[in-house]
Amino acid sequence: MADLIMAGCLYVVAAWVFIESGRWTTDIFIGSPSWMPRIVAGALILLASILLAAAVKGRGAPLGRIGDRRDLARVSLALGAALAYLALLRPVGFLISSTLLTAVLQWLMGQRRYGVLAVVSLTLSLACYLLFGKILAVPLPAGILSF
């Protein structure tokens, strides 16, 4: 039941993103800026459909588990980690704060092999930095590394 509710919410968010991105009228050198949010909306629709199919087949998450103290604690810690990330982003920089956030979120999801946790966190953060900071030239906060 929980997956049915979540799939419905994802469909609503995807529809909203798709409609709102159509209102962007400024053209940039690669065309309309609405193409990227529409790709994200399409991915949300695909993922919501997968979630819906799993729920219909009876393999979804039970609704009774919502509100479990351990789950609420993990969600609260994840929200705290995201807020700490926002606070640290400018002074510490994108690369370090993103690596820390990714590590904390992996730990909260149950990853206890610290080698895997470190490699995934560093690889993901470096890949995002290279893609957005270097290839797409999006200005990212350098922080204490300043490169």
Secondary structure, 3 states (H helix, E strand, C coil): CHHHHHHHHHHHHHHHHHHHHCCCCCCECCECCCHHHHHHHHHHHHHHHHHHHHHHCCCCCCHHHCCCHHHHHHHHHHHHHHHHHHHHHHHHCHHHHHHHHHHHHHHHCCCCCHHHHHHHHHHHHHHHHHHHHHHCCCCCCCCCCCC
